[in-house]
Amino acid sequence: MPVFDDWPEKVPITEAELEIFERYFGDVLDRLFGPIDDPDNQGLKSLSSDDNSKP
């Protein structure tokens, strides 16, 4: 059976979807990358809900 990947390069998400993801996976991401307020992470860019829609 053939499989087709016809998803766009960037898939838009809503603010609510982002909040749900952060709520359930925030602890895991903090353990992987450290909390956002960690001094070692000060170079990280803060993302907005519009960043996924930019080319």
ChimeraX commands (.cxc) that place a marker at each C-alpha (Angstrom):
marker #1 position 0.00,0.00,0.00 radius 0.5
marker #1 position 1.56,3.35,-1.00 radius 0.5
marker #1 position 1.99,6.10,1.59 radius 0.5
marker #1 position 1.72,9.74,0.53 radius 0.5
marker #1 position 3.22,12.58,2.49 radius 0.5
marker #1 position 1.12,15.54,1.43 radius 0.5
marker #1 position 1.52,17.57,4.62 radius 0.5
marker #1 position 2.83,21.11,4.17 radius 0.5
marker #1 position 6.39,21.91,5.22 radius 0.5
marker #1 position 5.08,23.90,8.21 radius 0.5
marker #1 position 1.87,22.86,9.92 radius 0.5
marker #1 position 0.05,25.73,11.64 radius 0.5
marker #1 position -0.94,25.25,15.27 radius 0.5
marker #1 position -3.22,27.22,17.54 radius 0.5
marker #1 position -2.29,28.89,20.82 radius 0.5
marker #1 position -4.47,26.34,22.65 radius 0.5
marker #1 position -2.58,23.42,21.06 radius 0.5
marker #1 position 0.73,24.97,22.09 radius 0.5
marker #1 position -0.48,25.44,25.68 radius 0.5
marker #1 position -1.59,21.81,25.87 radius 0.5
marker #1 position 1.76,20.61,24.55 radius 0.5
marker #1 position 3.66,22.80,27.02 radius 0.5
marker #1 position 1.48,21.61,29.91 radius 0.5
marker #1 position 2.05,17.92,29.24 radius 0.5
marker #1 position 5.61,17.99,27.90 radius 0.5
marker #1 position 7.06,21.07,29.64 radius 0.5
marker #1 position 8.78,19.02,32.35 radius 0.5
marker #1 position 10.32,16.70,29.77 radius 0.5
marker #1 position 11.57,19.62,27.67 radius 0.5
marker #1 position 13.00,21.32,30.77 radius 0.5
marker #1 position 14.90,18.14,31.64 radius 0.5
marker #1 position 16.24,17.89,28.08 radius 0.5
marker #1 position 17.11,21.54,27.47 radius 0.5
marker #1 position 16.91,23.20,30.89 radius 0.5
marker #1 position 14.31,25.73,31.98 radius 0.5
marker #1 position 13.95,28.88,29.86 radius 0.5
marker #1 position 15.03,31.10,32.79 radius 0.5
marker #1 position 18.31,29.15,33.16 radius 0.5
marker #1 position 21.28,31.53,32.56 radius 0.5
marker #1 position 22.70,29.04,30.04 radius 0.5
marker #1 position 19.55,29.41,27.92 radius 0.5
marker #1 position 19.49,33.20,27.68 radius 0.5
marker #1 position 20.46,33.02,23.99 radius 0.5
marker #1 position 17.25,31.16,23.11 radius 0.5
marker #1 position 14.79,33.14,21.04 radius 0.5
marker #1 position 11.27,33.44,22.46 radius 0.5
marker #1 position 8.72,32.24,19.92 radius 0.5
marker #1 position 5.28,33.63,19.31 radius 0.5
marker #1 position 2.24,31.85,17.90 radius 0.5
marker #1 position 2.99,33.51,14.54 radius 0.5
marker #1 position 6.49,32.03,14.20 radius 0.5
marker #1 position 5.20,28.77,12.73 radius 0.5
marker #1 position 3.44,30.60,9.91 radius 0.5
marker #1 position 6.53,32.53,8.73 radius 0.5
marker #1 position 8.38,31.14,5.71 radius 0.5
marker link #1:1,2 radius 0.2
marker link #1:2,3 radius 0.2
marker link #1:3,4 radius 0.2
marker link #1:4,5 radius 0.2
marker link #1:5,6 radius 0.2
marker link #1:6,7 radius 0.2
marker link #1:7,8 radius 0.2
marker link #1:8,9 radius 0.2
marker link #1:9,10 radius 0.2
marker link #1:10,11 radius 0.2
marker link #1:11,12 radius 0.2
marker link #1:12,13 radius 0.2
marker link #1:13,14 radius 0.2
marker link #1:14,15 radius 0.2
marker link #1:15,16 radius 0.2
marker link #1:16,17 radius 0.2
marker link #1:17,18 radius 0.2
marker link #1:18,19 radius 0.2
marker link #1:19,20 radius 0.2
marker link #1:20,21 radius 0.2
marker link #1:21,22 radius 0.2
marker link #1:22,23 radius 0.2
marker link #1:23,24 radius 0.2
marker link #1:24,25 radius 0.2
marker link #1:25,26 radius 0.2
marker link #1:26,27 radius 0.2
marker link #1:27,28 radius 0.2
marker link #1:28,29 radius 0.2
marker link #1:29,30 radius 0.2
marker link #1:30,31 radius 0.2
marker link #1:31,32 radius 0.2
marker link #1:32,33 radius 0.2
marker link #1:33,34 radius 0.2
marker link #1:34,35 radius 0.2
marker link #1:35,36 radius 0.2
marker link #1:36,37 radius 0.2
marker link #1:37,38 radius 0.2
marker link #1:38,39 radius 0.2
marker link #1:39,40 radius 0.2
marker link #1:40,41 radius 0.2
marker link #1:41,42 radius 0.2
marker link #1:42,43 radius 0.2
marker link #1:43,44 radius 0.2
marker link #1:44,45 radius 0.2
marker link #1:45,46 radius 0.2
marker link #1:46,47 radius 0.2
marker link #1:47,48 radius 0.2
marker link #1:48,49 radius 0.2
marker link #1:49,50 radius 0.2
marker link #1:50,51 radius 0.2
marker link #1:51,52 radius 0.2
marker link #1:52,53 radius 0.2
marker link #1:53,54 radius 0.2
marker link #1:54,55 radius 0.2
view
